[in-house]
Amino acid sequence: MTTTVLVHPDTNSTRPPAGIELRRVVKRYGSQPALRALDLEIRDGEFFCLLGPSGCGKTTTLNLIGGFVAPTEGEIWIRSRRIDTLPPHKRPVNTVFQSYALFPHMSVRENVRFGLKMDRVSRSESTPRVEEALRLVGLEDFGDRMPAQLSGGQQQRVAVARALVKRPAVLLLDEPLGALDLKLRQRLQIELAQIHRDVGTTFVYVTHDQEEAMSMADRIAVMNDGRIEQLGTPEEIYRRPTSRFVADFIGDSNFFDATVASDVAELADGSRVPCAGGSGAATLMVRPESIRLAGSEGALAGRVVQTSFLGSYVRVAVETACAEAPVIVALHDATSVPSIGEPVELSWAAGDGIVLEPGT
Amino acid sequence: MTASTATVPRRAILPRLGAGLVSYAGFIPAIVLLGLFFLVPLGIIVCYSFWETIDYSVVHHWTSDNYHYFFSVTAYVSTMWATLWVAVLSTALAIGLAFPFAYWLSRYVPKRLRTPLLVLVIVPFWSSYLLRVYSWLTILGEKGVLNRFLEWAGITSHPLSVFLYDRPAVILVLVYLYFPFGALTLYSSIERFDWNQLRAAMDLGASPLQAIFRILVPQIRPGIITAIIFVFIPILGEYLTPQIVGGTGGVMIGNLIVNFFQEAEYTRGAAVSLLVAAFIVVLLVVFRRSLSAKEAYGA
């Protein structure tokens, strides 16, 4: 299941030191494991997403890096420096909290200045840095406001500016857009990605929203049950999921029980469909947009039970003999939508038939 | 308030005034009660303090001699200062103990255990005030629990009388008596605090103590000031505690007032009472200022 095999920098000296490195980190609450021997390497300057359902260990991982939770076992390193023994205020890490946790008794400017004040940065040096941070998040005219006088999106930006003004090696973001509505969230996703490019700091972003992760991250670690299920770029994770959990969690997918041999999968009803690799009993996964509604080599017969117009595409549900749930097909060409009850033939390219958890 | 009424057109005010009077009817019992049992006696005391006592009877002859007399007797003035520092110290100790308690209760104690613990704080109020003070005699006295323990432990060979009848005993008992007021007031304001802010402060480089004093304390200022008012002002007027456990060394201004009245020096007693009352009024005004100035940020 766990597919992450990482090379430590000390075993390969030609590589630059990792931004963050977790080595065999275990976290147990009582006897309850929250993280099971996590190995993770996050590159310096990358926008890294920890993605997974609630309780998967993503927030625990973030808190371990931030220092709010101590690991039961293992080590955490940032830029070749061990930090898991340091208290939060001594780590080169700053956090954007889900609730923002702005200080309500201080103005926006004082909020942003707070971290520099704690570091005893002189006023003459901190003032330009505070203004620069406010400019970075587009709040240069809001310095004198109180947090309660700002909208949710603005408060979120103050939280980002407050953390970034300290120029941390790593910025941790704990579902920072969770409390905002969809439109604002999408706008701030773009802004956060821009801010990341501007400052070049390593971002570690925790979310349960796959779309959010896909839209911003350089790489994503999909987590489940205290483990990393898969780690890769958004495209790799979408196109080549290595487990049913990942395929199910990221995007829409169709699953079939199959017996696989030499790039052909035999389904429950005896249909033979194309797939890539694997052998023996396995789960076959096909993305809705990979399926074509046309009879061709290796076709699967079915009957249309529902068509839904969803704006940019038409979703067609097709009942087949080989899967309990209807097969979902996404048609981007709205000119050839079949009618309900019409028999159709489903086909896809061999590379789009992804074999998961082969029985080997 | 005044700004909003000023913008209301004049015509609208008059009918509203009539309706307003009716809606104030509910205050009448309270106004009568306060008037009869507070304002009228207060007026009498003010008059007394400017009259004279001659041969145990009050003469209606206007003078400020009572005030001059109080400040001319060194023992009285030093008792006044002693009262002030005993009150300041007891308040500081009571609040100093109450703050960690309230902090611990609202941050670390699970919700279901908080109410029982708060009830435990209040339990002493179920017994009489006098009893609570007297019980300290059985702890600190020469045959008290403390002395017996010290003898049993072999630390002393004979009972010590140093624990009672001086300022330390007074301060100890006052702290014990007023701790619950501080704890309850502070708890109710700390309880609403968003603890993520302390995490954020530490994340930004504050040490735990810095986080508490720069983030938590400024935000619960109204609670702290209320707690100080609830503890400091009653202590200022205390006379039973110093009387029972303070002996001659622990006299406070409340005891002076009682003495004056017992010796039929009504006018001098009235003057000292008013001095204390005036001091408290000034204190409340100062506290109120600092409260409203800080309330501005609230939303």
Interface residues (C-beta under 8 A of the other chain):
Chain A: G66 F68 P87 P88 H89 V93 N94 T95 F97 S99 A101 L102 F103 P104 H105 F114 G115 M118 D119 M146 A148 Q149 R162 A163 K166
Chain B: D194 N196 Q197 R199 A200 A201 M202 D203 L204 G205 A206 S207 Q210 R214 I215 P218 Q219 K294 Y297 G298 A299
